[in-house]
Amino acid sequence: MAVNSEPSDWGYSENDEEKAPLLVAAYVHPKQSQGRTSALGAVFIVVNAALGAGLLNFPAAFYMAGGVVAGVVLQMCLLIFIITGLVILAYCSQVSNESTYQEVVRAVCGKVLGVICEIAIAVYTFGTCIAFLIIIGDQLDKLISAMAHDADSAVVADWYTNRKFTITVTSVLIILPLSIPKEISFQKYASTFSVIGTWYVTVIIIIKYIWPDQEISPGIIPTSPISWTAVFNAMPTICFGFQCHVSSVPVFNSMRNATLRPWGGVVTLGMIICLFVYTGTGVCGFLTFGSMVNQDVLLSYPSKDIAVAIARAFIIISVVTSYPILHFCGRAVLEGLWLRFNGTDVDTDVVRERRRRVLYTLVWFCLTLILALTIPDIGRVISLIGGLAACFIFVFPGLCLIEAKLSEHDVRSASWHALVLYGILMVTVGIFILGQTTTNAIYSDIIHH
């Protein structure tokens, strides 16, 4: 059961039989209530969960990978693991009878890995919130330049147009008040803006590639990677962009027909849609600017371009409304860890809940704001949390598959061995991506200094 939610929302029961052993619970005690989400609705939710601010970094990722061919091939290879990971999580949700990502990992892999998973979710959402604040500063800079008729000027002289001031004011006046409440019922509005914003950005980038502005002159456009290791530089962005696994488990359980066959169709269609959006943005943005592309592709366009200015406004609205949702997820995980550590029941600790919630929110908000004011661009953040996203896509689903298969007592057939080996492959790939991207990010920071 998720912290800060009503027990009835997750079909929670006081019956001790809910704690039946793995595999037994899924068949002896099936879920009593069916969800209301259709397959088409589930596709929309999965796409919405995946598409986001990472879209802005894809053109730069294609450049770092060494061109269009390298970027597209890498996406296609990773997409196989991404889709199978989503199916594995649904399977493990069935056999464990749990309805959230962290509880599935905890039930299937044990308490230690469950705690590690919760900490990883908290760190990932924290890093994403930092990226959101950086994006707000980036886009506001360009919008203010456009309104001040100071197109493409690096800095506007007035103090109230200073980047640090605009990020701080926007965060304190809008984001902080939206982050404190216990419930976030405005999620549906944030989802709508997010979808409209990402699709609009993609369309604008494609149009600007087909009919480029005369003032835009692309830099060098590589056609192949500098070295075979260079292609891995795009992995953090791809993992960050396609990561919807944490929210996939509740989506699966909300479906009318929560079984693996329709779910496989849902995630396949959803990821193909995301693939077209990310590839369209990445390819067209990369070919438009080449080596001159910015880590945030919208920063590469002239400030006075009205269509791009509207895209910036959409992204700002999307990010401002998405930050509280990410913060809510991270706060819920921290609350769960704290209550479990103290052995306190949620229902008997309501009096102190408000005090803890305000403290969590203020500390979280202040730390993300300070880091956003000191980190220069979203590429630095994505290079770090993109590796962590690989854990949610590869490592935890792979471990869940291995543990679920090992718990079976049937005859171990060839398919059983194949699934266990595939789980081991997923874990290996995930650990490689995490280690490679994190090491590369730290090394790049040292070189920059």
C-alpha positions, 0 to 999 in steps of 0.5 A: 500500500502506498503511503499518503493514500487511502487504503481502499484505493489499493484494495487493502485488506486487514485479512492476514491471508494477504500475506500469503507466500509468494506464488500462493497469494496470486492464485489462492487470493486473487484481487477482489476488485477489477480496475476501470482502465481500458487497454487504450487508456493504459497505453495513454497513461504509459506514454504519458509516464514515459514522455517528459523533460528528457525529450529536450536532451535527446538531440544532444544524446544523438550527437554524443552517440555519434550520429543518427544511425548509432542513436537509433540502433541503440534505442532499438536494442534497449527497447527490447529490454524496456518492454520485457522489463515492463512485462516482467514487473506485471508478472511479478505483481501477479505472483506477489499480489502487490500493487506498487513497484517498491512493494513488488520488489520487496515481496519478491526479492526480500526486505533488503532489496526492497529498502534499496529500491525505495532509496533508489526511487527517492534519489531518482525523484530527487534528481529529476526535481533538480532537472526540472528546476534547471529547465525552468531557469533555462526556458525563462531566460529565453522567454524574458529575452524575447519579451525584452526584445533582446533576442539571443543576448546572453544575459539581460542586465536587470537583477529581476531577470537574473537566472537565479532570481527567476528560478527562486521566485518561481519555485517559492511562489508556485512549486512550494505551495503545490508540494506541501498538500497531502493529496495531489488531485491536480495530477490529471491537469499536469498530465494533460499539460505534459502530453500537449507540451511534449508533442508540441515540442516534437512537432516544432523541432521537426518543422524547424528542421524541414523549414529552418531559419536562415540564422541557424547554421548547423555545426559538424554533423558526425555520421559515426561514433568517434569510438565504440564506447562513445555510443554509450554516452547516449544511454543515460538520456535513453534510460531517463526518457523511457523510464516509466517502470516505477509507475507501470505496476499501478497502471497494470493493476488498474486495467479491466483485464489485468493479465499479461497478454493485453498488458504486453500489447499495451506496453509495446504500443506505448513504447513504439509511440515514445520511440517515434516521439523521441527519435523524431525530436532527437534526429531532427534536433541533431541534424538542425544544429549538429555539434552546436546543439545545446543540452537543452535543445530549445536553448539552441533556437533564437529567443525571438521565434514565437513558435519556439517561445510557445514550446518553452511556455508549455515546457515550463507549465509542464515542469512546474506541475510535474515537480510536485508529483515527483516530490510526492512520490519521493516523499511517500517513499521516505515516509514509508522508510521512516515509519517502517524503521520506527515500527510505527503504523500509519493509522496510529501516527496521524497526529505527527504526519503533518509535521513530518510532511512539512519538514520533508517538503521544506528540506527536499525543496531547499536542497533541490533549489540550491543544487539547481542554482549551482548545476549549469545544465540538465545534461549533468543531472541526466548523466547521473540519474539516467544510470539510476533509471537503468536500475528500474528498467534492468536490474530490479526487473531482472532480479524479480524475474530470477527470484520468481522463477527460483521460487517455483517448484515445478519441473525446471524446463528449458524455458525456465532456464532461458528466463533465469538466464535472461534475468541474469542478462538484464541485471548484468546490462543494468549494472554495466549501464549504471557503472559506465554512465556514473563513472563517465559523468564523474570523469566529465565533471573532473575534466570540466573543472 
